[in-house]
Amino acid sequence: MSNSNEMHVSGHIQELVANPSPLGLLGLAMVTLVASSQKLGITTGTAFIIPWAIFLGATAQFVAGLMDYKHNNTFGATAFCGYGFFWFGVAMTWMMANGTIGMSAGITPDIHQLGFAFLGYFIFTVYMTVGAAGANKVLFIIFFLIDLLFLGLFMNTLGLGGEAWHELAAYSEMGIAIMSFYGSAATVLNSHYGFTVLPVGAPFGSLARKAAQLKK
């Protein structure tokens, strides 16, 4: 016998869970807000960004990703878990730079390795942006801004451009924070009240139209 938290799907019992997207977007909004303040020169250092990177940027998004696996949402699960692991990595990098995690004497880290990590996440975000167009316009804007963030980060870290790339990363990250707060609020309020309180925009693009036609 199933209870109110379970449903039968094709002979299997699937646990019903709430939409984890607002939590994941809140985590993304908080960490990018704090981190962008340092990139923009409003604050200095990274020591006090580390807790927000670990608990909001990393853990909150990772938990949201795990919950999206239960929703059978491959896109959401991959995005939240992928970016959650990114912030775990960034937090550890900052901990090393701040001396929280020591390195052996005589070892000089090569900053270009971090640049290649940013390049890898830029590639990841590009194809995830294609998927975001099939979700809603707010999510697409968030992913497009993440594209710009990683573009600025890897170009600047690999020494392939000047200060303009750093500024691109900084302002894009602040934009991510603003849009993620909006996306989190929209998902919470729209779901809570059962009607559109804050619009997020319909899916768009040729792939979204084709997917809609196939579902008919």
Secondary structure, 3 states (H helix, E strand, C coil): CCCCCEEEECCEEEECCCCCHHHHHHHHHHHHHHHHHHHCCCCCCCCCCHHHHHHHHHHHHHHHHHHHHHCCCHHHHHHHHHHHHHHHHHHHHHHHHCCCCCCCCCCCCCHHHHHHHHHHHHHHHHHHHHHHCCCCHHHHHHHHHHHHHHHHHHHHHCCCCCHHHHHHHHHHHHHHHHHHHHHHHHHHHHHHHCCCCCCCCCCCCHHHHHHHHHHC
